[in-house]
Amino acid sequence: MANMSPKKNPIPTQEPEIRAHNFEEVAMGYSEAVAIDEALRCLNCKNMPCVSGCPVNIHIPEFISKIKEGDFEGAYQVINRSSSLPAVCGRVCPQETQCESKCVRGIKGEPVGIGRLERFVADWHNAHLDEAPAVAAPNGHKVAVVGSGPSGLTCAGDLAKKGYKVTVFEALHAAGGVLVYGIPEFRLPKAIVQKEVDNLVKMGVDVETNIVIGKTLTIDELFDIGYEAVFIGTGAGLPNFMGIPGESYKGVYSANEFLTRSNLMKAYKESPVTPIMKGGKVAVVGGGNVAMDAARTALRLGAEKVYIVYRRSMEELPARREEVEHAIEEGIEFKLLNNPVEILGYNNPDDKRDARNGFVTGMKCICMELGEPDERGRRRPVEIKGSEFILDVNTVIMSIGTSPNPLIKMTTNGLDVNKRGGIIVEESTGATTKEGVYAGGDAVTGAATVISAMGAGKTAAKAIDEYLMSK
């Protein structure tokens, strides 16, 4: 019998006062009974509008129907036909603006909890089954994948299923890309990402870490040593800064550096090798998901007070609603309609080096108001003259976006990029301006979602297969 409740089944979470001081996962997932009850809210629409909102076209009504029947493994197999990272996507994808935004149940109530059901199915599979994935018969062709983030892992997995010998090259010492260095443990446990990487290895994919393509090897050299096609999924890891005075002081971080130190370099340990802030007051500049991750990480690392400083209002805040709500529950203060103009610092007069050895003592901000809409329809923030004030902080984390690293472009002949540094591709195939080279994810679009990067990886894998088979 259908469940006609207008609201989703809530997902249990750790209490805010407890989770704010640990790195354990915040949301704890559905039970079997709750998952079935939530699945019964699905109307199994014939035209399946939810599927059109999924970048990898998961057959959503079919997997939900399997849950209704209690066939959780069957539901997993439906998802697995389209997505190689369901446990990841169920946790970090913005379903509210994608598949769930198309759900008919959302017209007069809340949409079906598609993301929560995807997570449940993936977690159930991982807890109950540990079968080695099928290994395809080799087809004799070699493909290199540069970057082990969501687009690279997806492309590698799809090609391995077709019998290609795939090698994934990762610059850092752990595979997973932004899934491991950028997303905190309390949102996406590292063990889940590692399981996905391990499954690829079992399928025959080689993973080479500590290899910087553009330094250790170039794209052209990959072809010289026998690879017949290359997929570039290097993400957008070059942080942006505001260009305001004081950004070179100690205690100013990019969100990339801050989260990488915490996630991969274990700065959360009691005596870390790579210390970052312990205690004190922290300002995180920006309003996206990465800003929320950095702020909530700072809190867990012992900050006394954490501020989100954002130049627009709450309505324009780009982060997921759930992440914003969790941050507020944990005690993070939002300084909205404010913008930094200078980072203040103190230089030790006994230190004969330069100002970069100074320490942050505060941040000068100015109040903003929303003016006329810009070219994208967003109301433009305008400074209010004479409204400057000092925010008492000793750590500042800049989370105002990232750009693709120019290293690949600088060392690859015939690879064109746009004015923002994104690799230029043919949208329907991911083909770049260099023959045999494909690209996708943030390296093309700039910072975007995990699921859109996965969609680009799938598109490129299909195109690479067609390209090599035609040869």
N, C-alpha and C positions, 0 to 999 in steps of 0.2 A: 504493500500500500504506500502511495506517495506521501512524502513528508512535506506538507504545505506551509511549514513555519516560514515566516518572512525573514528570519534571521539565520545566519550561519551558526553551526555549533562552535562555541568558543574553543580556542586551543589553550590547554593549560600551560602556565608559565611559572618560572621561579618568582617568588615575591621580590619586589624592587629593592627592598632594603638588604636582601640577601645577595641577589645577583650582582648588585653594583660593586661587590667586593670579590667576585670570582670570575673566572673565565669559562665556566661551564655554560652549556647551551641554554639560552633563555627560554625558548619555546620547547615544550616536551612532546608534542605530537599527539595525534588521536589514538585512542584505543580501537580495537576491532569493532566494538559495538557502536561507538560514536562515528567511526568512518562509514559504516553501513547506513547509519541514520542520516548522515550528511549526504551520502550518495543517493538516498531516496528523495532528496530535494530536486534532483536532476529530472527534467521533463523529457529527456531523450529527443530533443527537437529534430525533426526530419532534415531541416536545412542546416543544422549544426553551426550556428553563428560563432560559437566559441572557437571552433577550429580555425576560422579565418583570422582570429586574433593571436594565434600561436605562430611565432616565426619558424618553428620546425614542423608545424602541421601535425601535432599529436592528435590521434583520433579520440578526442576527449569523451564523447558519449559512450563509445565502446568500452573504454577502460573503466568508466564509472559504472556501467552496467555489470561488468564483472565483479566489481566491489559489492554491488547490491546482492549478487548471488553468493557472496562469500568466497569467490574464486580470486584470491588476492594475487596468486602467482600468475594467473591468466591476465589480470589487470597489468601486472608488471611487463609481461611479454608484449602487450599491446603498446605500452609506452616505449618499450625498448626498440620497437620497429622504427621509431622516429627520433628518439632522444637517447643518447649514450650517457647522460648525466642527470637522471631523474631525481636522485637524492640531493643533488646540488640545486637544481632548478626549483624543486619544491620548497627550498629554503630561501633562496636569494632573488628569484625572478619577481619582477613587479606585475604579478598576475592581475592586480586591480586595474592596470591600464592596458592589459593585453587580453588574454582569453576571458577573464571574468568581466571585463568591461562590455563584452558582447553577449553575456548570459541573459536570457529572457527573464530569469527570476530576479534580476537586478532592476527591472522596470518598476516594480511595486514593492521592492524589499531589497534584501542583500542577495548578491549572486551566489551561486553554489561555490563552496570553498575548494575550487579546483586545485590550487597550489597545495593546500593542506592535504588533499586526497593523494596528490602525486607524491608528496613526501611520505605519507603513510605507506603507500604501496612499495616505494623504494626501500624504506626502512624494514618493512615486513620481509621483503625478499632477502635483504642483506642479513637479517637475523635468522632466517630459517633455511636458506640455501646457500651453498658455497661451491657451486659447480664451476669448473673451469670453462671459460667461454670457448665456443667452437673455433677451430683454427682452419682457415680457408686454405685450399690447395694453392701453392705458389704459382703466380702467373709469369714470373721471370723479370718483372719490372721493379725499379727502385725509385722511391720518392722521398725527398727530404722535407720535413716540417720544421719550420723555425719558430720556436716559441711553444710552450706547453700549457698555455692558458686554454680557456673554453673553446676558442675557434680551432686552435692547433690540435687539441685532444679529440675534438669531434671529427676533424678532417682525417687525422691519423686512424681513428677507429673505423670510419667508413671505408677508407682505402684498404685497411687490413682485412676487412670482411670480403673484399673483392680479390684478395690474394696478392696484394702488393707488399713488397718488402719496404717497410717504412722506418725511417730513423727520425726521432724527434730530438732537436737540439735546443737545450735550455741554458740560458746564461747564468742562472743562479745555481745553488748547490742542491736545490730541491725542486722536483717537477710539480707543476700545477699552476704556474703563473700567478695571475692576480687572485686566483682562488685560494692560494696559500699565503702569499705575501701581503695581499691587500684586504682580505676579509677576515675579521677577527674570529677567534675560536668560538666565541659565544654566539655567533651567527652561523658559522659553517665550520664544524670540527674538521681538523686536518686529516683525521682517520678516514673520513668519508671521501675526501679528494684522493688520498693515497690508495684507497681501494679501487677507484676508477683507473688510476695510473697502473696499478698492479694488473688489472684486467686487460689493459692494452698490452702489457708485457707478455701476459699469458697467450695473447692472440698473435704474438710474434713481433710486436713493435719494439724496436730498440730505443732506449731513452738515454741520451748523452747529456749529462749536466756539466756545468762549468765551461761551456763552449759559447763564446760570444761571436755570433756571426757578424762579420764586419771587422773583427779583430783576429780571432783564432783562425777562422776560415771566412772567405767571402762567398757570396752567392755564385759568382762565376767559378770559383774553385770547387764548389759542390758538383757542378756539372762536369768539371774536369776529372773528378774521382768516381764518376759513374752514375750519379743521380740523373734521372731523365726529366724530372719535374720538381719544382720547389713550391711549397706553400709558405707564405709569410704571415705569421700570426703573432707578431711581437708586441701587440698592444700599444697603449699610449702611456708610457712610463716617464715621460719628461715633464716634471712639474712646472706649473706656471706660478709666478710671483707677481705682486702688485707693482713693484718698482717704487715703493715708498721708502723714505729714510729709515734706517735701522734694521733692515731685513738681514743684514750680515751679522747681527749680534748672536752670541751664544744663547741658546734657548729658543731660537726661531727654527722651525722645522717645516719642510713640506709634509703633507699628509702621507705621501709615499714613503719618505724616509722614516717617519714616526711609526707607521704601521709595519713596515718591513722589519725594523729593529725589534718591535714587539713580537711579531708573528714568527719570523724565521731566525732571528738572532737572540731570541729568548730574553729580552730585556725585562720581562715580568718576573724573572727569578729573583730570589732574595739578594744574591750577590752577582749581578749580571756582568758578563764580559763587556757588553756594550751598553753602559748606563744611559738612560734617558731620565726625564723628570721623575722625581719621587717627592710627593707632597707639593705644596705651593698652589698657585692659582693659574689656570690655563684658559686661554682664549683660542677658540677654533674659528677661523674666518672662512665662511662659506655655508651653504645650506643644502648640499646634496647628500646622497647616501654615504659617501666617503667622509664627509664632515661629521655625520652622526657616528660612524665607526670610530673616527679619531677621538671624538669627544668622550664616547662611552669607554674607549680603551684607556684614555687618560684617567678617567674616574677609577677604573679598576687598578691602575698603577699607583694609586694613592693620592691623587690630586685632592686638595681641600675644597676647591671650588672650580667648576668648569662652566665656561660661557660659550654659547654659539653666537657669533657676531655675523649678522646677515643684513644686507642693505635693502632688502624688500620686506614685505609683510609675511605673516604666516600663510596667507592664501597663495602666495607665489613660491613658497618654499618647495624646491624640487624633490626633496627626499620622500621616500615612501611614508605614508601616514603611520604605518605600524612602527617604523623606526623612530619617528618623531615622538609618538606616544610613549614608547619605551624610554626614550631619553628624558622626557618630562617626568615620567614616573620615578626615574632614578635620581632626580634632583638637578639635572642640568638646566641652567638658566638661559633663556633665549633673549638676546639683545637684538631685537628686530628694528628695522629702519635705522640702522647704524652702520657706519663704514669706517675702517681704519684710515688714518692719514699719516701716521708716523708711529714707529716703534721706539720707545724710549729706552735708554740703557745707561749703564755706569761702567766707566773704564777704570781699571785699577792703575793708579798713578805709578806704582812700582813695576808695572808690566811695560817694558820698553818696545813691545812689538806694535801691533796696529789695533784699530778700533774693532776688528773682528773678534778680539779677545774680550770685548766687553760683555756684560750680562744684561738681559732684559729686566727693566724695572717697571714697565707699564706700557700701555698702548693708548695713544691719543686717537679718539674717534670723533666723528661728526654725525649729527642726526640728519636723517633723510626724510623726504616725503615723496609720494608717488605722483609723477607728472603725467604727461601725455603718453599714450602707447607708442612703443618703438615699432620697427618694421616687422617684428614677429607677433605684435599684438600685446606684448607685455608692457605695463605701465613703467615708464623710465624713472629710476630713482634720482631725485634732485637734492643737492645739499641745502641745508638750512643754515644760512650764514650766521655766525656768532654762536653756534650751538655746540662747539667743541667741548669735550670732557675727557678726563683721564680714567681709563679702566685699569684697576690695580691687578696686574698679572706679572708673572715672571717666566711664563712659557707661552709662545705663540705658534700655532700650527696653521699653515696656509693650505686651505683646501678649496682652491678656486679653479680647478680644472687641470688637465694635462694635455700634452701633445705627443705625437709619435716621435720616438728617438730618431734623429737624422742619420745615425750611423749606417743603416742599411743603404739608404739613398746615396750617401757619400762614397760608398765602396762598391756600388753595383752599376755597371754600364747599362744604359738604356732603360732605366727604371724611373718613370716620371712621378712626381708628387704635386699636390695642389699647394696653394699659398699657405695652408695651415700645416703642411708637412705630411698630410695623409696620402697614402699611395693611391694613385689613380687606377681604377679597375673598371672593367665592363660589368655592369651591375648584375646581369643575368648569369654570369659565369665566374666572376672573381678574377678574370684574366687581367694581368697588368700589361704595360706597354713593352715588356720584355718577354719574348717567346718562351713558353714553358714555365713561366713564373706566375703564380697566382697569389692572391692576398685576401684577407678578410678580417673582420672584427675591428677593434679599436685602432689598429694600424692604418685602417682605411677611413673609418668614420669619426675618429676621435672617441673619447670616453662614451660608452653606451652600456647596454645591458648584457648580462651573461648569455641570455637566450638569443639575442640578436647576433652575438658573436658566433654562437653555435650554429645558427642558421646560415651564416656566411661560410663556416667551415664545411657544412653539408653541401652547399651550392658548389664550392670549389672542388670538393672531392668528386662530385659527379662530373664536373667539367674536366678535371684532370684525367679521370678514367676515359672519357670520350676522346680527349686529346691523344692519349697514349695508345689507345686501341685503334684510332684512325691512322696512327703512324705504323 
